[in-house]
């Protein structure tokens, strides 16, 4: 797999997780949503670190 395919796979899985969480738990509090978004940003940052330019 190329780097672009790996990043596309990661982003697709993250979107799927967000959609499924929204469908199952629409009335959760604010803190779990903050944790989910922080994890998403951390994963994006790590993927950029490993596969990004430089």
C-alpha positions in Angstrom: 0.0 0.0 0.0 1.2 3.5 -0.8 1.2 6.3 1.8 -1.9 7.9 0.3 -3.8 4.7 0.5 -2.9 4.2 4.1 -3.9 7.8 5.0 -7.2 7.3 3.1 -7.8 4.1 5.0 -7.2 5.8 8.4 -9.4 8.7 7.6 -12.2 6.4 6.4 -12.0 4.4 9.6 -12.1 7.6 11.7 -15.2 8.9 9.9 -16.9 5.5 10.3 -16.2 5.6 14.0 -17.6 9.1 14.3 -20.8 8.2 12.4 -21.3 5.0 14.4 -20.8 6.9 17.7 -23.3 9.5 16.7 -25.9 6.9 15.8 -25.5 5.0 19.0 -24.9 7.6 21.7 -26.6 10.9 20.6 -27.2 12.1 24.2 -23.7 11.8 25.7 -22.1 14.5 27.7 -19.5 16.9 26.5 -16.4 15.3 28.0 -16.5 12.0 26.0 -16.9 14.0 22.8 -13.9 16.1 23.7 -11.8 13.0 24.3 -12.9 11.5 21.0 -11.8 14.7 19.1 -8.5 14.9 21.0 -7.8 11.3 20.0 -8.7 12.0 16.4 -6.3 15.0 16.3 -3.6 12.9 17.9 -4.0 10.2 15.3 -3.9 12.7 12.5 -0.8 14.3 13.9 0.9 11.0 14.3 0.0 9.9 10.8 1.4 13.2 9.5 4.6 12.7 11.4 5.1 9.3 10.0 3.9 9.9 6.4 4.1 13.6 5.9 6.8 15.5 4.1 10.2 16.0 5.7 
